[in-house]
Amino acid sequence: MAALNTEESPVYIRLRQTISAAVLRGEFRAGDQLPSVRALAAEHGANPLTVAKAYQRFQDDGYVEVRRGVGMFVLAGAAEKLRAAERAHFLGTMWPKIRDHIDLLGLSAAELIDGEVA
C-alpha cells in the first residue's frame, strides 16, 4: 500500500488498498478465491485492465497465485507477509509525516488519544 486510500491515488492503488485491507481483516483468507477481474471491475466501476494491474502486483509480491482457468487465490501466509510490509511502510514512510504534522499543530498525546482538542 503506497498511500492512504485517497481520491488522488491512482485507481489501481486504491483497488490494491481495498484488497489488502480485506485480506488483513480476514475477509479473504489463505486459499480463498478473490473476485474475478471482471467482477471487481464492475463492483468498483474500474477498467478490467486496471484491476488486472492491481492483481498482478499482488501476484508479483507473493500474496496470491493464479490457477489458470480457475482464478486468483490467496496464498498461505499472505496476511502475515502483507501486515509486515504494511507496518514497515507505515512506520518508515507515513508515520514520520504524521508525526511532523502532529508537532506542527502542537497536539498532545492526550488530545490524540481522547480525540478532543484542548
Buried (B, 14 or more C-beta within 10 A) or exposed (E): BEBEBEEEBEBBBBBBBBBBBBBBEEEBEEEBEBBBBEEBBEEBEBEBEBBBBBBBBBEEBEBBEBEEEEBBBBBEEBBEBBEEBBEEBEEEEBEEEEEEEBEEEEEEEEBEEEEEEE
